[in-house]
Amino acid sequence: MQISFADKVAFVTGAASGIGLATAQAFAEAGAAVTLADINLEAAQGAAEKLKAAGHAAIGVRCDVSDEADVAAAVQSAVSAFGRLDMAFNSAGIHVVKAETADVEASDFDRIIIVNLRGVFYCMKHELRQMREQGSGVIVNCSSQSGFVGIPGLGAYTASKHGVIGLTKAAALEYASQGIRINAICPGTTETPMVAGIMQREPGRVDQVIKDIPLGRMRRPEEIASAVLWLCSEGATFMIGQTLIPDGGYCAR
């Protein structure tokens, strides 16, 4: 896609690796100034330095999305550095080991809700305050194919990702008349370090995952990034409160 975000400012969480990093790179290559926010500050700054070396405008900041003060500071860093906030991709999230609902520890359930759902809420809250003041902006929240269907053994993760879709729809209706568009993206299993870790812990799972994908392979982070950029572009100006599902056909079954 030939999308230009020249003179635009993007903010990406979970930007030190995987889908977040691929999306931050894509925003930069399309001309946007990018803030790469991640709980791993060193990795975020390292990724930002690589973008700067390639001629792009970028900064790396620490952001633990489960800490509202951290989120507020990260968003403010983006605005202080670049003057505004036009696009945000809330990508940060965690996974869990598969377990039947009766065997899930309450602490594990709480942790994944705090990061995957409350974290998106914190990010939107502070992104929206800046965008509301500007009278414009686009937010894309990262849900999952698990936000669209139920997956056995992933009850806590599935609950968190379903919640992201509901939160997205409610906020989208609140801000549609204020020049702000909010949508969600629901990737299927993607070739990321987080997924690689899961596959390493659970040998043989990769074969079953690929078997369940009609396209016959996992997605690449760059394929998800291109969908995020489209949602943020002028080509998607009538997309409000929608869920885009780049999953290779998994949810079409």
Buried (B, 14 or more C-beta within 10 A) or exposed (E): EEBEBEEBBBBBBBBBBBBBBBBBBBBBBBBBBBBBBBBBBEBBBEBBBBBBEEEBBBBBBBBBBBBBEBBBBBBBBBBEBBEBBBBBBBBBBBBBEBBEEEEBEEEBBEBBBBBBBBBBBBBBBBBBBBBBEBEBBBBBBBBBBBBBBEBEBBBBBBBBBBBBBEBBBEBBEBBEEEEBBBBBBBBBBBBBEBBEEBBEEEEEBBEEBBEBBEEEEBBBBBBBBBBBBBBBBEEBEEBBBBBBBBBBEBBEE
